[in-house]
Amino acid sequence: MFAEEGFTKEEWKMMKETKKIMGLPNLKISATAVRVPVFNGHAESVLAEFDNKLTADECRALFK
């Protein structure tokens, strides 16, 4: 079921919780949630865009 903004409840929840956890209420974020039936597991894929060029190590440090 999609909300007026075009996101599902799960996508909206991911966006809201990410902003809260990171303490960045104005963070520009978009989420896509897909449910796939599996026995075990949970995964997340992140695409991040930054104003300045970063190395992979610098990016990992920011996410920590």
Secondary structure as the mmCIF struct_conf table of DSSP 4:
data_model
#
loop_
_struct_conf.conf_type_id
_struct_conf.id
_struct_conf.beg_label_comp_id
_struct_conf.beg_label_asym_id
_struct_conf.beg_label_seq_id
_struct_conf.end_label_comp_id
_struct_conf.end_label_asym_id
_struct_conf.end_label_seq_id
STRN STRN1 PHE A 2 PHE A 2
TURN_TY1_P TURN_TY1_P1 GLU A 4 GLU A 5
BEND BEND1 GLY A 6 GLY A 6
STRN STRN2 THR A 8 THR A 8
HELX_RH_AL_P HELX_RH_AL_P1 LYS A 9 MET A 22
TURN_TY1_P TURN_TY1_P2 GLY A 23 GLY A 23
TURN_TY1_P TURN_TY1_P3 PRO A 25 ASN A 26
BEND BEND2 PHE A 39 ASN A 40
BEND BEND3 ASP A 51 ASN A 52
HELX_RH_AL_P HELX_RH_AL_P2 ALA A 56 PHE A 63
#
